[in-house]
Amino acid sequence: MSVISREVHLIKRPDGMPVAGDFSIVEREVDDPAEGEVLVRNVYMSVDPAMRPPLTNGQTKLNETMGGGAIGKIVASRHPSLAEGDYVQHRFGFREYFTSNGEGLAKVTTDGEPLTTHMHVLGGTGFTAWGGLLITGQLKEGENVFVSAAAGAVGSVAAQIAKIKNCRVVGSAGSDEKVRYLVEELGLDYAFNYKNGSIARELHIGLPDGIDVYFDNVGGAHLDAAVGQMRALGRIPICGMISAYNNKGARSEGVTTLANMIYNRVTMRGFVVYEFNDRRDEFLADMRQWIADGKLKYRETIMEGIEQAPHALIGLLHGDNIGKMLVRLSEE
Ligand SMILES: NC(=O)c1ccc[n+]([C@@H]2O[C@H](COP(=O)([O-])OP(=O)(O)OC[C@H]3O[C@@H](n4cnc5c(N)ncnc54)[C@H](OP(=O)(O)O)[C@@H]3O)[C@@H](O)[C@H]2O)c1
C-alpha cells in the first residue's frame, strides 16, 4: 500500500529575499519499501541559513524535492538492521515520506533527552558552536567575546559556552525581545539590537577593552565593526555570512578595517562543522553535562506542517526565530 507524500519544490530562483511563490508543495506517491529498504515518515525538519545560497547558485534543482536535515521514524522495514520504530537522522528533509536502502541514514539514540535536541544543541548547530569557538577560535578562560546572531541556534550555544568559560560575552541580535532573552535568560554581559544604530559604538560599550574572539555568524557590517576592535592575537572564527546570503554569489559588504589585523596580529579563519568530526564524543559529553547542570539552555521555534516549510526558511532569513528553526511534519 503506497502513501502520499507532500514535498517542497523550488519552482523559481529567488532574486534577493525568497518569497512564498518561489516554492510549491507537490504530492507524490511513495511505494512500499522493497526488500532491503525502509519507509521513513519524517518527524522534524531543520531549516538552515546555508540553504539560501544554493537556491540561487543552481545547486538546488528546480522542480525537484529539496533536501535538508531531518529526523524521521521508520514506519515499515524490510531492512536487516533498521527496525520499525527506529528514529533516523538524514538529509532527505522537505518531504513527508521516502523509501531508502539505509544509505545516508544514521540511527538516533536518545538518552532521555527530547528528540529535537539532536537537531540543535546535541546536533549540527551545537557542534558548530562548540568546534568553532573552542577549536577554530581557540577560546581561553576569561577572554572578551563577541557573538553575532547570538539569539539563533549556533549563536546562542556559542555565547553560552563562552559564558561557561568565564568570558565576558556580548551578543548582537535583530530585535529587543532577542536582546532581553540574551541578557535575562542566557546571562550575557551585554547585548544590543544591531538594527538600532552603530555596531561599533555598541561594541565599545559592551567590550571597552576590545575583543579577543569574534564568533562571526553574519559578516558584512558586523565583521567590519568587530575587526576594527580586535585585541592583540585575537581570533575570528568565520562561521557564517547570513547578511550576504540573499546576494548573488553570497557577496558580502566590504570590510574596511583589515589593517587592524596587522597591528594586532589577528587570525581570521573560516571553518565547516565536519572538520571537527573526530571530536564528536567530547562535544556530546560537554553538552550533555552543561545541559544537565542547567548551564546551557535552548529554545526552539517550531512551525507546523510541510506547507509551512517555505515560510520557515523565509522567516529564518527575516529573523523570526529564537533558537533553532524547525518544522514538525508529523507526531513523534
Ligand atoms: N560553518 C558551519 O559549519 C556552519 C554550520 C551551521 C551554521 N552556520 C552558519 O551559522 C550562522 C547561524 O546559523 P543558524 O542555523 O544558527 O541560524 P540562526 O542564527 O538560528 O538563524 C539565522 C539568524 O540570522 C539573523 N540574520 C538574518 N539576516 C541577518 C542580517 N542581514 N544581519 C544580521 N543577522 C541576520 C536572524 O536573526 P536576527 O533577528 O538577529 O537578525 C536569524 O534569526 C549562519 O550564518 C549559518 O550559515 C555555519
The ligand as an SDF file (V2000), in Angstrom:
LIG
                    3D

 48 52  0  0  0  0  0  0  0  0999 V2000
   30.3770   26.8160    9.3030 N   0  0  0  0  0  0  0  0  0  0  0  0
   29.4910   25.8790    9.5760 C   0  0  0  0  0  0  0  0  0  0  0  0
   29.7890   24.6820    9.5850 O   0  0  0  0  0  0  0  0  0  0  0  0
   28.0880   26.2770    9.8880 C   0  0  0  0  0  0  0  0  0  0  0  0
   27.1520   25.3340   10.3430 C   0  0  0  0  0  0  0  0  0  0  0  0
   25.8570   25.7840   10.6860 C   0  0  0  0  0  0  0  0  0  0  0  0
   25.5480   27.1370   10.5370 C   0  0  0  0  0  0  0  0  0  0  0  0
   26.4820   28.0050   10.0640 N   0  0  0  0  0  0  0  0  0  0  0  0
   26.2020   29.4410    9.9290 C   0  0  0  0  0  0  0  0  0  0  0  0
   25.9150   29.9280   11.2250 O   0  0  0  0  0  0  0  0  0  0  0  0
   25.0520   31.0660   11.1100 C   0  0  0  0  0  0  0  0  0  0  0  0
   23.8560   30.8630   12.0450 C   0  0  0  0  0  0  0  0  0  0  0  0
   23.1250   29.7000   11.6050 O   0  0  0  0  0  0  0  0  0  0  0  0
   21.9080   29.1450   12.4520 P   0  0  0  0  0  0  0  0  0  0  0  0
   21.4930   27.8710   11.8490 O   0  0  0  0  0  0  0  0  0  0  0  0
   22.2400   29.2050   13.8930 O   0  0  0  0  0  0  0  0  0  0  0  0
   20.7770   30.2200   12.1380 O   0  0  0  0  0  0  0  0  0  0  0  0
   20.0680   31.1680   13.1940 P   0  0  0  0  0  0  0  0  0  0  0  0
   21.1050   32.0730   13.7790 O   0  0  0  0  0  0  0  0  0  0  0  0
   19.2490   30.3540   14.1090 O   0  0  0  0  0  0  0  0  0  0  0  0
   19.0990   31.9920   12.2580 O   0  0  0  0  0  0  0  0  0  0  0  0
   19.5890   32.9630   11.4220 C   0  0  0  0  0  0  0  0  0  0  0  0
   19.5410   34.3380   12.1100 C   0  0  0  0  0  0  0  0  0  0  0  0
   20.3520   35.2470   11.3870 O   0  0  0  0  0  0  0  0  0  0  0  0
   19.9260   36.5460   11.6630 C   0  0  0  0  0  0  0  0  0  0  0  0
   20.0190   37.3780   10.4510 N   0  0  0  0  0  0  0  0  0  0  0  0
   19.3320   37.2510    9.2880 C   0  0  0  0  0  0  0  0  0  0  0  0
   19.7100   38.1880    8.4180 N   0  0  0  0  0  0  0  0  0  0  0  0
   20.6540   38.9490    9.0470 C   0  0  0  0  0  0  0  0  0  0  0  0
   21.4240   40.0860    8.6810 C   0  0  0  0  0  0  0  0  0  0  0  0
   21.3000   40.6490    7.4730 N   0  0  0  0  0  0  0  0  0  0  0  0
   22.2860   40.6070    9.5870 N   0  0  0  0  0  0  0  0  0  0  0  0
   22.4110   40.0440   10.8090 C   0  0  0  0  0  0  0  0  0  0  0  0
   21.7030   38.9700   11.2140 N   0  0  0  0  0  0  0  0  0  0  0  0
   20.8460   38.4240   10.3400 C   0  0  0  0  0  0  0  0  0  0  0  0
   18.4830   36.4600   12.1490 C   0  0  0  0  0  0  0  0  0  0  0  0
   18.4440   36.8870   13.4940 O   0  0  0  0  0  0  0  0  0  0  0  0
   18.3630   38.4540   13.9110 P   0  0  0  0  0  0  0  0  0  0  0  0
   16.9500   38.6770   14.3520 O   0  0  0  0  0  0  0  0  0  0  0  0
   19.3550   38.5350   14.9910 O   0  0  0  0  0  0  0  0  0  0  0  0
   18.7130   39.2510   12.6880 O   0  0  0  0  0  0  0  0  0  0  0  0
   18.1650   34.9610   12.0960 C   0  0  0  0  0  0  0  0  0  0  0  0
   17.3890   34.5450   13.1860 O   0  0  0  0  0  0  0  0  0  0  0  0
   24.6800   31.1710    9.6440 C   0  0  0  0  0  0  0  0  0  0  0  0
   25.4850   32.1480    9.0240 O   0  0  0  0  0  0  0  0  0  0  0  0
   24.9880   29.7970    9.0920 C   0  0  0  0  0  0  0  0  0  0  0  0
   25.2520   29.8010    7.7290 O   0  0  0  0  0  0  0  0  0  0  0  0
   27.7400   27.5950    9.7430 C   0  0  0  0  0  0  0  0  0  0  0  0
  1  2  1  0
  2  3  2  0
  2  4  1  0
  4  5  1  0
  4 48  2  0
  5  6  2  0
  6  7  1  0
  7  8  2  0
  8  9  1  0
  8 48  1  0
  9 10  1  0
  9 46  1  0
 10 11  1  0
 11 12  1  0
 11 44  1  0
 12 13  1  0
 13 14  1  0
 14 15  2  0
 14 16  1  0
 14 17  1  0
 17 18  1  0
 18 19  2  0
 18 20  1  0
 18 21  1  0
 21 22  1  0
 22 23  1  0
 23 24  1  0
 23 42  1  0
 24 25  1  0
 25 26  1  0
 25 36  1  0
 26 27  1  0
 26 35  1  0
 27 28  2  0
 28 29  1  0
 29 30  1  0
 29 35  2  0
 30 31  1  0
 30 32  2  0
 32 33  1  0
 33 34  2  0
 34 35  1  0
 36 37  1  0
 36 42  1  0
 37 38  1  0
 38 39  2  0
 38 40  1  0
 38 41  1  0
 42 43  1  0
 44 45  1  0
 44 46  1  0
 46 47  1  0
M  CHG  2   8   1  16  -1
M  END
$$$$
